[in-house]
Amino acid sequence: MAHTVIVRYTTRPDRADENERLIREVFAELAVSRPPGLDYAAFRLEDGVSFVHLATIEGDQNPLTSVPAFRAFVSGIGDRCVEPPVSTGGSQVGGYRGGD
């Protein structure tokens, strides 16, 4: 059964670009390793310092925890934030993906 995790946090203004770079490194690694059972997206909000991550995970194991770039990203998240990550679960009510 899939479950969705939503994480929101605010970085220090001088660390927001670094945070985005680290997130991009995670996605670069995911593009190569392509772990099954994971839908993942990250957003930098209009204020430039707030971020939201959405992960839908199939099964009990979170594939992100085995990705070295993700471990590097989370290892220093507390130092980059003024508002620490808050994680909550959710269930999808609907979705749409336009044609390619």
Buried (B, 14 or more C-beta within 10 A) or exposed (E): EEBBBBBBBBBBEEBBEEBBEBBEBBBEBBEEEEBEEBEBEBEBEEEEBBBEBBBBBEEEEBBBEEBEBBEEBEEEBEEBBEEEBEEEEEEEEEEEEEEE
